[in-house]
Amino acid sequence: ETGVTQSPTHLIKTRGQQVTLRCSSQSGHNTVSWYQQALGQGPQFIFQYYREEENGRGNFPPRFSGLQFPNYSSELNVNALELDDSALYLCASSLTWLAGFQETQYFGPGTRLLVL
Amino acid sequence: KQEVTQIPAALSVPEGENLVLNCSFTDSAIYNLQWFRQDPGKGLTSLLLIQSSQREQTSGRLNASLDKSSGRSTLYIAASQPGDSATYLCAAGMDSNYQLIWGAGTKLIIKP
């Protein structure tokens, strides 16, 4: 059984640029959630995708957007990068949208983004 | 607004000790409380999930308790081992929007 994978592992961008991060969910999982984790902080929920539709969003501006594909893999896009966007971006997959409530989420290793 | 706090931020103890990690939350209207482990380069691993109607959960050497009325959860690790070294995070599942609110974590180092 393949776990959750994310690419790339590390990324350096400059302020104002755009970035796309990718996540492959665990086999059989139809829900992907994205989190931002700043250094020394806990993760913050960005949004969740369930069967290709956005199914909940945290307190993040519209320049954070996402997609989920028919194979349930997902992308996180961030436009007009700011210095404060530097963080570890985690994705997690689960069997249903009740991720973390009635079932376990499985996390990927994360993508570390540095904005200069 | 829910706030989750973990104290201490870091802890270093000799191998073999029993230890307790603390997690406090301000809003008792939680659906559940979860404990995770984070290892560098390996993401987060779910350790224990306590539903709001439960008082504790156990898995091997780990035991987590929940006291909603006082807004506290503790993670007890028995007979600590160097392999337990990691950052431990707690997260409160909110009843209102099914989102997780996370603490900043406790970085645990077990010395051989």
Interface residues (C-beta under 8 A of the other chain):
Chain A: V4 G40 Q41 G42 P43 Q44 F45 G56 G58 L90 A92 W97 L98 G100 F101 T104 Q105 F107 G108 P109 G110
Chain B: V4 Y31 N32 Q34 G41 K42 G43 L44 T45 S46 L49 L89 A91 G93 N97 Y98 Q99 L100 W102 G103 A104 G105
